[in-house]
């Protein structure tokens, strides 16, 4: 007979003995989701594991109980020194759990059909669709309610009957006497899987499941401002539950395509514009790509490569709240490499006028080298 001797509460949660309260809480939530009875219908082992990790969390989240456990081990929490809680680990752990937390679900209440699980699908968006939002259609194959039986699982003309084991409650209960007093333990009925009903004559269309596989198409409303890797949750659009159970959720994972013109940083957008060296020296108006229509940007005289022009409100709309980010235009000054003899002569005259030394003919890389020495 197994007892609590050697019970490793930290091991049940998968954390180290020096774990912080927050780490213990996160580990418990993860384990609880994994082993929760609602996600493991009819799995007695999963339900027992759920109760174990819940009991571990109940002890370790309490500073006094955790200190006793760290100092004396399980005996300090469950043994006689902890109030007489000696029990059979295999059968008594659930009783202790019930004493701490109460019954799983409302006592005497019918559990009803299990909800469907959640599903996931990917959706690819253009840069502009992510920025300004869009309506997108998605198609997915998933369990849907059976049209033949209306989701009941029973052949048309017949109906489900009350489960004789649980009398329609969907759960079975047992009463035990313990050192804590009378303890009631409730578990999902193994015969009807917690539904409270049986279908003696299953539907031919779904085999008694109340659901079948089919393709479904949905229109997804993508809000403005979403980013690559964002997730949208469509409640009640996921797989149908068995035997008339409610639908789960459909999670849409968003993948945003890159745009070679723009780089997004939060809700701000960065782009670049190329200007000639004369434009940079004398100033000019140049056309710049934006998330909407192109616009003119003023390049001030004497602008250097790397200068940034900020266009307020030209970025991505804020996902939550009003307003938009900004558009930052990075100026790139181009040095010409294909000068005509006339253009080269003019630049040499300019350099002479400004008193700027040039390399001798034949030195360096010719015209490109001399121009870079003047405007680099």
C-alpha positions as CSV (number, residue, x, y, z in Angstrom):
1,X,0.0,0.0,0.0
2,X,1.5,3.3,-1.1
3,X,1.6,6.2,1.3
4,X,2.7,9.8,1.2
5,X,6.2,8.7,2.4
6,X,8.7,10.2,-0.1
7,X,6.0,12.2,-1.9
8,X,7.8,14.9,-4.0
9,X,5.5,17.9,-4.2
10,X,8.1,19.9,-6.2
11,X,8.5,17.0,-8.6
12,X,4.7,16.8,-9.2
13,X,4.8,20.4,-10.4
14,X,8.1,20.1,-12.2
15,X,9.9,22.9,-10.3
16,X,13.0,23.1,-8.2
17,X,12.8,23.3,-4.4
18,X,13.9,26.9,-4.5
19,X,11.3,27.9,-7.0
20,X,9.6,31.3,-6.5
21,X,5.9,31.6,-5.7
22,X,5.3,32.9,-9.3
23,X,7.2,29.9,-10.8
24,X,5.1,27.5,-8.7
25,X,1.9,29.2,-9.8
26,X,2.8,29.1,-13.5
27,X,3.9,25.4,-13.2
28,X,0.6,24.5,-11.5
29,X,-1.5,26.2,-14.2
30,X,0.4,24.4,-16.9
31,X,0.0,21.0,-15.2
32,X,-3.7,21.7,-14.3
33,X,-4.5,22.4,-17.9
34,X,-2.7,19.3,-19.1
35,X,-4.5,16.9,-16.6
36,X,-7.8,18.6,-16.1
37,X,-10.7,16.1,-16.3
38,X,-12.6,18.3,-18.8
39,X,-9.6,17.9,-21.2
40,X,-9.3,14.1,-20.5
41,X,-12.8,12.8,-20.5
42,X,-13.0,9.3,-18.9
43,X,-9.3,9.2,-18.1
44,X,-9.1,8.2,-14.4
45,X,-5.3,8.5,-14.4
46,X,-5.4,12.1,-15.7
47,X,-8.0,13.0,-13.0
48,X,-5.9,11.4,-10.3
49,X,-2.8,13.3,-11.5
50,X,-4.9,16.5,-11.6
51,X,-5.7,16.0,-7.9
52,X,-2.1,15.3,-7.1
53,X,-0.7,18.5,-8.7
54,X,-3.6,20.5,-7.1
55,X,-2.8,19.2,-3.7
56,X,0.9,19.9,-4.3
57,X,0.1,23.5,-5.2
58,X,-2.2,23.9,-2.2
59,X,0.7,22.9,0.1
60,X,3.5,24.8,-1.6
61,X,1.6,28.1,-2.1
62,X,1.1,28.3,1.7
63,X,4.3,29.6,3.4
64,X,3.7,27.7,6.6
65,X,2.9,24.4,5.0
66,X,5.8,24.8,2.5
67,X,8.2,25.5,5.4
68,X,7.0,22.4,7.2
69,X,7.3,20.3,4.1
70,X,10.8,21.6,3.4
71,X,11.9,20.8,6.9
72,X,10.1,17.6,7.7
73,X,9.1,16.3,4.3
74,X,5.6,14.8,3.6
75,X,5.3,13.7,7.3
76,X,5.4,17.4,8.3
77,X,2.3,18.1,6.2
78,X,0.3,14.9,6.0
79,X,1.6,12.9,9.0
80,X,0.3,12.7,12.6
81,X,2.3,15.8,13.5
82,X,0.3,17.8,10.9
83,X,-3.1,17.0,12.4
84,X,-3.4,13.2,11.9
85,X,-3.7,13.2,8.1
86,X,-2.3,9.7,7.7
87,X,-3.9,8.2,4.6
88,X,-3.5,5.7,1.8
89,X,-1.9,7.6,-1.1
90,X,-3.8,5.7,-3.8
91,X,-7.3,6.1,-2.3
92,X,-6.9,8.8,0.3
93,X,-5.3,11.6,-1.8
94,X,-8.5,12.4,-3.5
95,X,-10.2,12.6,-0.1
96,X,-7.7,15.1,1.2
97,X,-8.1,17.1,-2.1
98,X,-11.8,17.2,-1.6
99,X,-11.3,18.3,2.0
100,X,-9.2,21.2,0.8
101,X,-11.1,22.2,-2.3
102,X,-14.6,20.6,-2.2
103,X,-16.0,18.4,-4.9
104,X,-15.1,18.7,-8.6
105,X,-18.0,20.6,-9.9
106,X,-21.4,21.2,-8.4
107,X,-22.6,18.3,-6.3
108,X,-25.7,16.6,-7.6
109,X,-25.6,18.7,-10.8
110,X,-25.7,17.0,-14.1
111,X,-22.4,17.4,-15.9
112,X,-23.9,17.5,-19.3
113,X,-22.1,17.1,-22.7
114,X,-18.4,17.9,-22.8
115,X,-17.4,21.0,-24.8
116,X,-15.3,20.5,-28.0
117,X,-11.6,21.0,-27.9
118,X,-9.9,24.1,-29.4
119,X,-8.4,24.1,-32.9
120,X,-5.7,26.3,-34.6
121,X,-5.2,27.5,-38.1
122,X,-2.7,29.9,-39.7
123,X,-3.6,33.0,-41.7
124,X,-1.2,34.9,-44.0
125,X,-1.6,38.7,-44.3
126,X,0.0,41.3,-46.4
127,X,1.9,44.2,-44.7
128,X,-1.0,46.6,-45.5
129,X,-3.7,44.2,-44.3
130,X,-1.9,43.9,-40.9
131,X,-1.6,47.6,-40.7
132,X,-5.1,48.6,-41.6
133,X,-7.2,45.5,-40.9
134,X,-9.0,43.2,-43.4
135,X,-11.8,40.7,-43.8
136,X,-10.3,37.3,-44.7
137,X,-11.9,34.0,-45.4
138,X,-10.5,30.8,-43.9
139,X,-11.5,27.2,-44.5
140,X,-10.8,24.4,-42.0
141,X,-11.8,20.8,-41.6
142,X,-13.1,20.0,-38.1
143,X,-15.8,18.2,-36.1
144,X,-19.3,19.7,-36.6
145,X,-22.7,18.8,-35.2
146,X,-24.3,15.9,-37.0
147,X,-27.2,17.0,-39.2
148,X,-28.8,13.6,-39.2
149,X,-29.4,13.4,-35.4
150,X,-29.1,17.0,-34.5
151,X,-26.1,16.3,-32.4
152,X,-27.9,13.9,-30.0
153,X,-26.0,10.9,-31.2
154,X,-29.3,8.8,-31.3
155,X,-30.7,7.4,-34.5
156,X,-33.7,9.5,-35.7
157,X,-36.9,8.3,-34.2
158,X,-35.1,7.1,-31.1
159,X,-33.8,9.0,-28.1
160,X,-31.2,8.8,-25.4
161,X,-32.0,7.1,-22.1
162,X,-31.0,8.0,-18.6
163,X,-27.8,6.3,-17.5
164,X,-28.6,3.7,-14.9
165,X,-25.3,3.9,-13.1
166,X,-25.5,7.6,-12.3
167,X,-29.2,8.2,-12.7
168,X,-28.6,11.0,-15.1
169,X,-26.3,13.0,-12.8
170,X,-23.3,12.4,-15.0
171,X,-21.2,11.6,-11.9
172,X,-20.9,9.0,-9.2
173,X,-20.3,9.8,-5.6
174,X,-18.9,8.0,-2.6
175,X,-18.9,8.9,1.0
176,X,-15.9,8.0,3.2
177,X,-15.2,8.6,6.8
178,X,-11.8,10.2,7.5
179,X,-10.1,12.0,10.3
180,X,-11.4,15.2,8.7
181,X,-15.0,13.9,9.0
182,X,-17.3,12.8,6.3
183,X,-15.8,13.3,2.8
184,X,-17.7,13.1,-0.5
185,X,-15.8,12.3,-3.6
186,X,-17.4,12.8,-7.0
187,X,-16.0,11.5,-10.3
188,X,-17.4,11.4,-13.9
189,X,-19.5,8.4,-14.5
190,X,-17.5,5.8,-16.4
191,X,-20.4,4.4,-18.2
192,X,-21.8,7.5,-19.8
193,X,-18.6,9.6,-19.7
194,X,-20.3,12.2,-17.6
195,X,-23.2,12.8,-20.0
196,X,-25.9,11.3,-17.9
197,X,-27.4,9.6,-20.9
198,X,-26.8,6.6,-23.1
199,X,-27.8,6.0,-26.8
200,X,-28.8,2.4,-27.2
201,X,-29.4,3.0,-30.9
202,X,-26.6,5.2,-32.3
203,X,-27.1,7.5,-35.2
204,X,-25.9,6.0,-38.5
205,X,-24.5,9.3,-39.7
206,X,-22.1,9.8,-36.8
207,X,-21.9,6.5,-35.0
208,X,-23.4,8.0,-31.8
209,X,-20.8,10.8,-31.5
210,X,-23.3,13.5,-32.4
211,X,-20.7,15.1,-34.7
212,X,-18.8,14.4,-37.9
213,X,-15.9,15.8,-39.8
214,X,-16.6,18.5,-42.4
215,X,-15.2,21.7,-43.9
216,X,-16.3,25.0,-42.6
217,X,-15.5,28.5,-44.0
218,X,-15.4,31.6,-41.7
219,X,-14.9,35.3,-42.3
220,X,-12.2,36.6,-40.0
221,X,-12.3,40.3,-39.0
222,X,-8.6,41.2,-38.7
223,X,-8.3,44.4,-36.6
224,X,-5.9,47.2,-37.7
225,X,-2.5,47.1,-36.1
226,X,-1.9,43.4,-35.6
227,X,1.6,42.1,-35.7
228,X,3.3,39.0,-37.0
229,X,2.8,36.2,-34.6
230,X,-0.5,37.6,-33.2
231,X,-3.3,35.3,-32.3
232,X,-7.1,35.8,-32.8
233,X,-9.6,33.8,-30.8
234,X,-12.9,32.9,-32.5
235,X,-15.1,31.8,-29.6
236,X,-17.5,28.9,-30.5
237,X,-16.0,28.4,-33.9
238,X,-13.8,25.4,-33.0
239,X,-14.7,21.7,-33.0
240,X,-18.2,20.7,-31.8
241,X,-18.4,18.8,-28.6
242,X,-19.6,15.2,-28.6
243,X,-23.3,14.5,-28.2
244,X,-24.4,18.1,-28.5
245,X,-21.6,19.6,-26.5
246,X,-20.8,23.3,-27.1
247,X,-18.1,24.2,-29.6
248,X,-14.5,25.0,-28.6
249,X,-12.6,28.0,-29.8
250,X,-10.7,28.5,-33.1
251,X,-7.3,30.2,-32.7
252,X,-6.0,32.0,-35.8
253,X,-2.3,32.4,-35.9
254,X,-1.3,35.5,-38.0
255,X,1.7,35.5,-40.3
256,X,2.5,38.9,-41.8
257,X,4.4,39.1,-45.1
258,X,7.4,41.4,-45.3
259,X,7.3,44.5,-47.5
260,X,10.7,45.4,-49.0
261,X,9.9,49.1,-48.7
262,X,9.1,49.2,-45.0
263,X,10.4,47.9,-41.7
264,X,8.0,47.9,-38.8
265,X,9.1,48.6,-35.2
266,X,6.1,48.5,-32.9
267,X,3.6,50.9,-34.5
268,X,6.3,53.0,-36.1
269,X,7.4,52.3,-39.7
270,X,10.8,53.0,-41.3
271,X,11.6,53.5,-44.9
272,X,14.4,55.0,-47.0
273,X,14.6,57.5,-49.9
274,X,17.6,57.9,-52.3
275,X,18.6,61.4,-53.4
276,X,21.4,62.6,-55.6
277,X,24.4,64.4,-54.2
278,X,23.3,67.7,-55.9
279,X,19.8,67.3,-54.5
280,X,21.3,66.8,-51.0
281,X,23.6,69.8,-51.4
282,X,21.0,72.2,-52.8
283,X,17.8,70.8,-51.3
284,X,14.9,69.3,-53.1
285,X,11.4,67.8,-52.9
286,X,11.3,64.0,-53.5
287,X,8.5,61.5,-53.5
288,X,8.4,59.0,-50.7
289,X,6.4,55.7,-50.4
290,X,4.1,55.6,-47.4
291,X,1.5,53.0,-46.2
292,X,-1.0,54.8,-48.3
293,X,-0.4,57.2,-51.2
294,X,3.1,58.5,-52.0
295,X,3.9,61.9,-50.5
296,X,6.5,64.6,-51.1
297,X,9.2,65.1,-48.5
298,X,11.4,68.2,-48.4
299,X,15.2,67.6,-48.4
300,X,16.9,70.5,-46.8
301,X,20.1,72.0,-48.4
302,X,23.2,70.3,-47.0
303,X,21.4,67.1,-46.0
304,X,23.8,64.2,-45.3
305,X,23.3,60.5,-45.8
306,X,21.6,59.0,-42.8
307,X,19.5,62.0,-42.0
308,X,16.0,61.0,-40.8
309,X,12.7,62.8,-41.6
310,X,9.8,62.1,-39.3
311,X,6.3,62.0,-40.7
312,X,4.0,62.1,-37.7
313,X,1.0,59.8,-37.9
314,X,2.3,58.0,-40.9
315,X,2.8,54.6,-39.2
316,X,0.5,51.7,-38.2
317,X,-2.8,52.4,-36.4
318,X,-2.6,51.5,-32.7
319,X,-4.3,48.2,-32.1
320,X,-5.8,49.3,-28.8
321,X,-6.6,53.0,-28.7
322,X,-6.7,55.9,-31.1
323,X,-4.0,57.3,-33.3
324,X,-1.1,55.9,-35.3
325,X,2.6,55.5,-35.1
326,X,5.0,57.6,-37.1
327,X,6.8,57.1,-40.4
328,X,10.6,57.6,-40.4
329,X,12.2,58.4,-43.7
330,X,16.0,57.6,-43.8
331,X,17.8,59.7,-46.4
332,X,20.5,57.9,-48.5
333,X,22.7,60.2,-50.6
334,X,23.9,58.5,-53.8
335,X,27.3,59.1,-55.2
336,X,27.3,58.9,-59.1
337,X,29.5,56.4,-60.8
338,X,28.6,57.0,-64.4
339,X,29.5,60.6,-65.0
340,X,29.9,62.0,-68.6
341,X,33.0,64.0,-69.4
342,X,31.0,67.2,-69.2
343,X,29.7,66.3,-65.7
344,X,33.1,65.3,-64.6
345,X,34.5,68.7,-65.8
346,X,31.8,70.6,-63.9
347,X,32.6,68.7,-60.7
348,X,36.3,69.3,-61.1
349,X,35.5,73.0,-61.5
350,X,33.4,72.9,-58.4
351,X,36.1,71.2,-56.4
352,X,38.6,73.8,-57.6
353,X,36.3,76.6,-56.7
354,X,35.9,75.2,-53.2
355,X,39.6,74.5,-52.8
356,X,39.2,70.8,-52.5
357,X,42.1,68.6,-53.6
358,X,41.5,65.8,-56.0
359,X,43.6,62.8,-56.8
360,X,45.8,63.0,-59.9
361,X,44.6,61.3,-63.1
362,X,45.3,57.6,-62.9
363,X,45.4,57.5,-59.1
364,X,42.8,55.6,-57.1
365,X,39.6,54.6,-58.9
366,X,39.4,57.5,-61.3
367,X,36.3,59.7,-61.3
368,X,34.4,57.6,-58.6
369,X,37.3,58.1,-56.2
370,X,37.5,61.8,-56.8
371,X,33.8,62.3,-56.4
372,X,33.7,60.3,-53.2
373,X,36.6,62.5,-51.9
374,X,34.4,65.5,-52.4
375,X,31.0,64.3,-51.4
376,X,31.6,61.2,-49.3
